[in-house]
């Protein structure tokens, strides 16, 4: 499958929506490259028929199965019949925290730059910045840098989110400007479409296989 990728500036709090078979809305720093308007990707629909996604892989999934768990919901509305592209961070039954040091803690184990597929995510140096790998911020840290409503499920480093059985939790890499599972929680794993694996347009430095950083 191919998808035309674009980044509407008026939707800065949304990232990586894809109208099925059509467009990614707003790029997110999710691979070795930044998705830009006009970029086109191949989505691998076959691999996950033979195995389940691995932690840290970048998955494309349908919004149809996502029902925000918080009422009233504090974030922007989910786009219906759309696909999102995020990094898979946790599986059903796992307990997830976001430390004030911007590292994930899953079942009591801290992820860092030595964790496969998270090498770039946790190799940050300095405060969190938009469009730069900066780990993952919880609500408390986000507010310290002027961003509210990013992570209502993770109000501080002591908050624990338990992923429901049969569900996945996924975050965007552009943590200061990402609409993701920190705001709307987990989603059914049956909604996964596949994985983005090759950027074929434009013919530029972004062309080529998408590395699982």
C-alpha positions as CSV (number, residue, x, y, z in Angstrom):
1,X,0.0,0.0,0.0
2,X,1.1,3.6,-0.6
3,X,0.1,6.7,1.2
4,X,0.6,10.3,0.3
5,X,2.1,12.1,3.3
6,X,1.5,15.7,4.2
7,X,1.8,18.0,7.2
8,X,-1.0,20.6,7.6
9,X,0.3,23.4,9.8
10,X,-3.1,24.0,11.3
11,X,-3.0,20.6,13.0
12,X,0.1,20.9,15.1
13,X,-1.4,19.0,17.9
14,X,-2.1,16.0,15.7
15,X,0.4,13.7,14.3
16,X,0.6,11.2,11.6
17,X,-3.1,10.7,10.7
18,X,-3.7,8.8,7.5
19,X,-6.9,8.7,5.7
20,X,-7.1,5.1,4.6
21,X,-5.3,4.8,1.3
22,X,-4.8,8.5,1.1
23,X,-2.8,10.9,3.3
24,X,-0.7,11.1,6.4
25,X,-1.7,14.3,8.2
26,X,1.2,16.0,10.0
27,X,4.5,14.3,10.1
28,X,6.1,13.0,13.2
29,X,9.8,12.4,14.0
30,X,9.3,8.6,14.0
31,X,12.1,7.2,12.0
32,X,15.6,8.1,10.8
33,X,13.8,10.8,8.8
34,X,11.0,13.3,9.4
35,X,7.8,12.7,7.4
36,X,7.3,15.7,5.2
37,X,4.4,16.8,3.0
38,X,4.4,14.8,-0.2
39,X,6.5,11.9,1.1
40,X,5.2,8.5,0.1
41,X,5.7,5.2,2.0
42,X,5.1,1.6,1.6
43,X,3.2,-0.1,4.4
44,X,4.0,-3.8,5.0
45,X,0.7,-5.6,5.6
46,X,2.2,-9.1,5.6
47,X,4.8,-9.4,8.4
48,X,2.3,-9.2,11.2
49,X,0.4,-12.1,9.8
50,X,3.4,-14.3,10.8
51,X,4.5,-12.6,14.0
52,X,3.3,-9.9,16.4
53,X,4.8,-6.5,16.4
54,X,7.9,-6.0,18.6
55,X,8.4,-3.2,21.1
56,X,9.8,-0.1,19.4
57,X,8.6,-0.9,15.9
58,X,6.7,1.8,14.0
59,X,3.2,0.6,13.3
60,X,0.3,1.9,11.3
61,X,-3.1,1.3,12.9
62,X,-6.7,2.3,12.4
63,X,-8.4,4.8,14.6
64,X,-11.6,2.9,14.4
65,X,-11.0,0.9,17.5
66,X,-9.8,3.8,19.7
67,X,-12.2,5.0,22.3
68,X,-10.7,7.7,24.6
69,X,-10.9,6.4,28.1
70,X,-11.1,9.8,29.9
71,X,-14.4,11.6,30.3
72,X,-14.4,14.5,29.6
73,X,-11.7,13.9,27.0
74,X,-9.1,16.7,27.2
75,X,-7.4,16.4,23.8
76,X,-8.3,17.1,20.2
77,X,-10.9,14.7,18.7
78,X,-9.7,11.5,17.1
79,X,-10.2,11.5,13.3
80,X,-12.6,8.7,12.4
81,X,-11.7,6.2,9.7
82,X,-8.1,7.3,9.8
83,X,-4.8,5.6,10.3
84,X,-2.1,6.7,12.7
85,X,1.6,5.9,12.6
86,X,3.4,5.6,16.0
87,X,6.0,3.7,17.9
88,X,4.7,0.7,19.8
89,X,5.8,1.0,23.4
90,X,3.8,-1.5,25.5
91,X,1.7,-4.6,25.3
92,X,-1.4,-5.9,27.1
93,X,-1.0,-6.4,30.8
94,X,2.1,-4.2,31.1
95,X,2.4,-1.4,33.6
96,X,3.8,1.8,32.1
97,X,5.2,5.0,33.7
98,X,6.9,8.0,32.3
99,X,9.7,9.3,34.6
100,X,10.5,12.9,35.0
101,X,13.8,12.0,33.3
102,X,11.7,11.3,30.2
103,X,12.4,7.6,30.2
104,X,9.8,4.9,30.1
105,X,9.5,2.4,32.9
106,X,7.7,-0.8,32.0
107,X,6.9,-3.3,34.7
108,X,9.5,-1.6,36.9
109,X,12.3,-1.7,34.2
110,X,13.6,1.5,32.8
111,X,14.1,1.7,29.1
112,X,17.2,3.6,27.8
113,X,19.4,4.2,24.8
114,X,20.5,0.5,25.0
115,X,16.9,-0.7,24.4
116,X,16.5,-2.0,20.8
117,X,14.6,0.4,18.6
118,X,14.8,3.2,21.3
119,X,18.5,4.1,20.7
120,X,17.6,7.5,19.2
121,X,14.6,8.2,21.4
122,X,16.6,8.1,24.6
123,X,19.9,9.6,23.3
124,X,18.7,13.1,23.9
125,X,20.8,15.8,25.6
126,X,19.2,18.9,27.1
127,X,15.5,20.0,27.5
128,X,12.7,18.5,25.4
129,X,12.3,20.2,22.0
130,X,9.8,20.0,19.2
131,X,10.9,17.9,16.2
132,X,13.9,16.5,18.1
133,X,14.2,13.2,19.8
134,X,13.6,14.1,23.5
135,X,12.4,10.9,25.1
136,X,8.8,11.0,26.3
137,X,7.3,13.7,28.6
138,X,4.6,13.2,31.1
139,X,2.1,15.9,31.9
140,X,4.1,17.4,34.7
141,X,7.2,17.8,32.6
142,X,5.2,19.0,29.6
143,X,3.7,21.8,31.7
144,X,7.2,22.8,32.9
145,X,7.9,23.6,29.2
146,X,4.5,25.3,28.4
147,X,2.7,22.3,27.0
148,X,-0.6,21.3,28.7
149,X,-2.8,18.3,27.9
150,X,-0.1,16.2,26.3
151,X,-0.3,13.3,28.7
152,X,-3.4,13.2,30.9
153,X,-2.9,9.4,31.5
154,X,0.6,10.2,32.8
155,X,0.2,13.2,35.1
156,X,3.5,12.6,36.8
157,X,6.2,10.0,37.2
158,X,4.3,8.1,39.9
159,X,1.3,7.5,37.7
160,X,1.0,3.9,36.4
161,X,-1.0,3.1,33.3
162,X,-1.9,-0.6,32.8
163,X,-2.4,-1.6,29.2
164,X,-5.6,-3.7,28.8
165,X,-5.3,-7.3,27.7
166,X,-5.4,-7.5,23.9
167,X,-4.4,-3.9,23.5
168,X,-1.3,-1.9,22.6
169,X,0.1,1.5,23.7
170,X,1.9,3.6,21.2
171,X,3.6,7.0,21.4
172,X,4.8,9.5,18.8
173,X,8.5,10.3,18.7
174,X,8.0,14.0,18.6
175,X,7.0,14.0,22.2
176,X,6.4,17.8,22.6
177,X,4.0,17.8,19.7
178,X,2.4,14.4,19.5
179,X,-1.2,13.3,19.9
180,X,-0.8,9.7,21.1
181,X,-1.5,7.1,23.7
182,X,-0.5,9.5,26.5
183,X,-3.7,11.3,25.7
184,X,-6.1,8.6,24.4
185,X,-4.8,5.5,26.1
186,X,-4.4,2.1,24.5
187,X,-6.1,0.5,21.5
188,X,-7.1,-3.0,20.3
189,X,-4.2,-4.8,18.7
190,X,-6.6,-6.0,16.0
191,X,-6.5,-2.4,14.7
192,X,-2.9,-2.7,13.5
193,X,-2.6,-2.5,9.7
194,X,1.1,-3.1,9.3
195,X,4.4,-1.4,9.5
196,X,5.9,1.5,7.5
197,X,9.1,0.1,6.0
198,X,10.2,2.1,2.9
199,X,10.1,5.7,1.8
200,X,10.0,5.8,-2.0
201,X,9.3,9.4,-2.7
202,X,10.9,11.9,-3.0
203,X,14.2,10.8,-4.4
204,X,16.2,12.6,-1.7
205,X,18.2,11.8,1.4
206,X,14.9,10.4,2.9
207,X,14.6,7.8,0.2
208,X,15.1,4.2,1.3
209,X,14.3,1.6,4.0
210,X,13.0,3.0,7.2
211,X,15.3,1.9,10.0
212,X,13.9,0.6,13.2
213,X,15.6,3.0,15.6
